[in-house]
Amino acid sequence: MEGSNAGPAETPPAVSVCLEVMKKRADFLAAARARRQATPGFVVQARNRGDGQAQVRVGFTASKKVGNAVARNRAKRRLREVARAVLPQAGRPGWDYVLIARRETTATRNLDSMKNDLAQALRRLNR
């Protein structure tokens, strides 16, 4: 069958076209040593990479304190949605952001409130 090498259909990215998802542990550790801002629904860590690239990178963390695998996945899904909505406009090019889920509040807080929390946290971090 000709043309079967086409591969899977292109799926939209998990976060956004202008955002890159961090996957390496070293990137998360570097962000942990940088600035942080707590919000009612989650914690935001931010660092300027200083590598001259304009890409905004984002990572998501939910420890076992958040709950079982279902609860952690739900919390990370909600954090991805918040990042998708806010970071393309409010994130600084060349910066890494890590969103850390909080027990119970990340999974239950209103999404609009979480978006406002992230926007406010970014304003404080980017001063």
Buried (B, 14 or more C-beta within 10 A) or exposed (E): EEEEEEEEEEEEEEBBEBBBBBEEEEBBEBBEEBBBBEBEBBBBBBBEBEEEEEBBBBBBBBEEEBBEEEBBBBBBBBBBBBBBBBBBEBBBEBBBBBBBBBEEBBBEBEEEEBBBBBBBBBEEBBE
